[in-house]
Amino acid sequence: MKKGIKKSRQEGRQEGEASLLLLMLELRFGTLSESDRVQVWSADSDTLLR
């Protein structure tokens, strides 16, 4: 059970990181292409934080 909760929290954190990164990129560069958005959404947490 704890493993499932930990995984859910990690996934939630990763979604938040991706959302924030997309927002920052769009504010700086304007509308992103669909392929750029997919790349951000599919990145793992370590990659998003680099």
N, C-alpha and C positions, 0 to 999 in steps of 0.2 A: 504494500500500500504506500509506504513512504517513497518507494522508488517511482511510483506513478505520479505522486505529488511533486517530487523533485523534477521529473521530466516535464510536467505541465508548467511549472514555474520557469524552467529554462526556455521552453518554447515561447512562453509569454514574454519573457525578457528579450528573446531574439526578435520577436515580432515588433516590440517597441523600439529596439535598436534600428531595425530596418525602416520602420515608419519615420523615425527621426532623421535618419540618413537621407531618405528620399525627400523629405521636406527641405532639408538643408541644401541638397543638390538642386532641387527645383527653384528654390529662392535665388541661388547663385547663378544657375545656368538656364533657367526656364524649363519648359516642358521637356521631359525625358522621353526617349524612345521606349517602346514596349520591351525591346530586348534589354535595355539598361535596367528597366524596372524589374524584369524577371531575374536578371543577374543579382540584383540587390536582395530580392525576396528569397532567392535560393542559396544565398551565402550563409555560412555558419557564423556563429557569434564571434569567434576569434578573427575571422576575416572582416566582419563589419567594424570591429573595434580598431583595426589597423589604420 
